[in-house]
């Protein structure tokens, strides 16, 4: 495995990005992968078709069961192509018998039904593990991306069926006029009283169309599993890090070669030079070292002292709880720490009271009818304060509508409705609320907020704002004439 020769970008990916990587590799080598799939299953398809010509349902079931043989040939091609190798046709022909013979009973027995087959194919074929090691490795590599590969594995057969239906329909459309007599006769002989007794010609057509669609869908299923396998090994083994170090080593190798050449030319000059301090009359270094060590300053003195053990004192006094908590902290710092902790507790309690201040509001008795300050000033980018709205909102809306400013008119009517339910009905609407959130809050407020009118206005405004569908003049006139926020309503009992 040569990571420095990979033909794809090696980096940690999400599960569905890994699936896209596998699809891209299949698209890059599509025709070659398709040929290899048919090289593995072409002869069995022809032989079984001849033997089971009168039993197309059994024929189709057997081809579906032996489909992983073609998947292994596709995996053989993709794995070599990923690391910059182009398999020769000789090596491909040698691989065809192996996909059938190698671990025959396991691959076409218990292992065939595994929903993680697209990943375990790579563990079996590329890593060559068996027994307990195979189970541990397959379990390790299927932890990441198991959901994605399971969905793809289960939906591949559904996609095969839909594609087969499309191929049959295309064949029926392209069939020349006058040449469809056998097909017409077969369809007429299909009795509605016995729907499960399907004519033989219809079953043969369905079988061959399904096998053709199966060969196309299985390529991408195998590619998706291989992409998830490569991504899992990148996450587990750090392929991207290893590849980065290899590239760094290649760059530093050139620098090291230059440094070696430079050292090769400088070393003779260094070795030929002699230190000026080494003259003939100087004593040898060993004698100088012995003379220095004989100096009294380097003499080692040893002093042995016996310290009597003290009897443990039974103190009746107990350490204060502060000493137990803070240990060896200087006592001058302890009050500062305690005051800081007390300040943090007070700030936390103040924040809790402010954050949940609505829970401390007394709601008993009949509430005051005076208007409260709205919860938000801007909702969905629209200013909803009473100061930004005209006194007579319906009249202003009709004036804008008659001038042709349809979106501005509905926007004004919707802003006015939001402002009124906030001020008069005390509906707490936040700046981050959407149209659906506002409608839900109005419905919870009850009849005092006129939820039926607000719901009708909301749907009309959303059709205008998002779908570009302007309401009829009569509908706008009805919304303005039935404006329910003229008088201040009595607020409900809490």
C-alpha positions, 0 to 999 in steps of 0.5 A, spaced: 500 500 500 503 506 497 499 512 500 503 517 496 501 514 490 493 515 491 489 518 486 484 521 491 484 526 496 485 522 503 482 526 509 477 524 514 470 525 511 463 524 514 459 518 512 455 520 506 461 524 503 465 517 503 459 514 499 460 520 494 467 518 494 465 511 492 461 513 487 466 518 484 471 512 483 466 508 480 464 513 475 471 515 473 472 507 471 465 505 470 466 501 463 471 497 466 468 496 472 462 494 468 466 489 464 469 486 470 462 485 473 460 481 467 466 477 466 465 474 473 457 473 472 457 472 465 458 465 464 453 463 470 448 467 467 448 464 461 449 457 463 443 458 468 439 461 463 439 455 459 438 450 464 432 454 468 429 457 461 422 455 464 423 457 471 425 464 470 423 466 478 428 461 480 434 463 475 433 470 478 433 468 485 440 465 484 443 470 480 441 475 485 444 470 491 451 470 487 451 477 485 457 478 490 462 475 485 461 481 481 462 485 487 468 483 488 471 484 481 469 491 482 472 492 488 479 489 485 479 494 480 477 500 485 482 498 490 488 497 485 486 504 482 486 508 488 493 506 489 495 508 482 495 501 479 492 499 473 491 491 473 493 488 467 488 483 464 492 477 465 491 478 473 484 480 472 483 473 469 487 470 474 482 473 479 475 471 476 476 464 479 478 466 486 472 470 487 468 464 486 472 459 490 475 463 495 471 461 502 466 459 498 461 456 503 462 463 508 461 468 502 455 465 499 452 462 505 452 466 512 456 472 510 451 473 504 446 476 508 450 481 512 447 488 511 454 490 512 457 486 506 459 492 502 464 494 508 466 486 510 467 485 502 474 489 503 476 486 509 475 479 506 478 481 500 483 486 501 486 484 508 485 477 508 483 476 515 479 470 517 476 467 523 476 471 530 481 476 527 476 477 521 470 478 526 474 483 530 476 487 524 469 487 521 466 490 527 471 495 528 470 498 521 463 498 521 462 502 527 463 508 523 458 509 517 454 503 519 447 507 518 449 509 511 451 503 508 445 499 511 441 504 508 444 503 501 444 496 502 437 495 503 435 501 498 439 498 492 434 492 491 429 497 491 433 501 486 434 495 482 427 494 481 425 501 479 430 501 474 428 494 471 421 497 471 424 503 467 427 498 462 421 494 461 417 500 459 423 503 455 423 496 451 415 497 450 415 504 447 421 502 442 418 496 440 416 497 433 409 497 431 406 490 429 412 486 432 409 486 439 404 480 438 407 475 442 407 480 448 400 482 447 398 475 447 402 474 453 399 480 457 392 478 454 393 471 457 394 473 464 388 472 468 386 477 473 382 471 477 389 468 478 394 474 478 400 470 481 400 465 475 404 470 471 405 468 463 412 465 462 414 471 457 413 476 462 417 473 467 423 472 462 423 479 460 422 481 468 428 477 469 433 479 464 431 486 465 432 485 473 439 482 471 441 488 467 439 493 472 442 489 478 449 490 474 449 497 474 446 498 481 451 493 484 457 497 481 455 503 485 453 499 491 460 496 491 463 503 490 459 506 496 462 500 501 469 501 499 469 509 500 466 508 507 472 502 508 477 507 506 474 513 510 474 508 516 481 506 515 483 514 515 479 515 521 482 509 525 489 509 522 491 516 520 492 515 513 492 523 512 497 524 517 501 519 515 501 522 508 502 529 510 509 526 513 511 522 507 510 529 503 514 532 508 519 527 508 520 528 501 521 535 501 526 535 507 530 529 503 532 534 498 534 539 503 538 533 507 542 531 500 544 539 499 547 539 507 550 532 506 554 535 499 556 541 503 558 537 509 562 533 504 566 539 502 567 542 509 569 536 513 576 535 510 578 543 511 575 542 518 579 536 520 586 539 517 585 545 522 589 544 528 587 547 535 593 553 536 592 551 544 595 544 542 603 545 543 608 540 544 610 543 551 603 542 554 602 536 559 597 530 557 590 531 559 589 526 564 595 529 568 591 535 568 585 532 570 588 528 576 592 535 578 585 539 578 582 533 582 587 533 588 585 540 590 582 540 597 576 544 594 574 537 591 574 533 597 568 530 599 566 531 606 560 526 609 557 528 615 552 523 619 547 526 624 542 522 628 535 525 629 531 522 635 524 520 633 519 524 637 513 521 640 506 523 637 503 528 641 495 527 642 493 534 641 486 535 643 485 541 639 482 540 632 484 544 626 479 549 623 474 547 617 478 552 613 485 548 614 482 542 612 479 545 606 485 549 604 491 546 607 497 550 606 494 556 602 496 562 606 491 565 611 491 572 608 488 569 601 483 565 604 478 571 606 479 573 599 477 567 596 471 566 600 469 573 598 470 571 591 466 565 591 460 569 595 460 574 589 459 568 584 454 565 588 450 572 588 451 573 581 448 566 579 442 567 583 441 574 580 442 571 573 437 566 575 432 571 578 432 575 571 432 569 567 426 566 570 423 573 572 416 571 568 415 565 574 415 571 579 410 575 576 403 575 580 397 573 576 392 572 580 385 576 580 383 581 574 389 583 570 390 591 568 387 593 561 393 597 560 398 596 554 404 592 556 411 593 552 411 588 546 416 582 547 420 584 541 421 590 536 423 586 530 420 580 528 422 576 521 426 583 519 419 587 520 418 592 525 412 591 529 413 597 534 406 601 535 410 607 533 412 604 526 405 603 524 399 608 522 393 609 527 388 606 522 392 600 519 386 597 515 385 604 511 393 604 510 393 597 507 387 599 502 391 605 500 397 601 498 393 595 495 389 600 490 396 603 488 399 596 486 403 595 492 401 589 494 406 586 498 407 592 502 400 592 503 400 585 506 406 586 510 403 592 513 397 588 515 401 582 518 406 587 522 400 590 525 396 584 527 403 582 530 403 588 534 396 588 536 396 581 539 403 583 543 400 589 546 392 588 547 392 580 548 399 580 551 402 574 547 409 574 548 412 573 541 420 573 540 424 576 535 427 569 532 420 567 531 417 565 524 410 565 522 409 558 524 411 560 531 407 566 531 401 563 529 402 557 535 403 563 540 396 566 538 393 560 538 395 558 545 393 565 547 386 563 546 380 567 543 382 574 546 388 574 540 383 572 535 386 566 532 382 564 526 383 571 523 390 571 525 391 564 522 387 566 515 392 573 515 398 568 516 396 563 510 395 569 505 401 573 507 406 566 506 403 565 500 404 572 498 411 573 501 414 566 499 410 563 493 409 570 490 401 569 489 397 575 490 390 574 493 384 577 490 382 584 491 375 581 495 380 577 500 384 583 502 378 587 502 375 582 507 381 582 511 381 589 512 373 590 513 374 584 519 380 587 522 378 585 530 383 589 533 379 596 533 378 596 541 382 594 547 379 587 549 378 585 556 384 580 558 382 573 560 383 571 567 390 568 569 
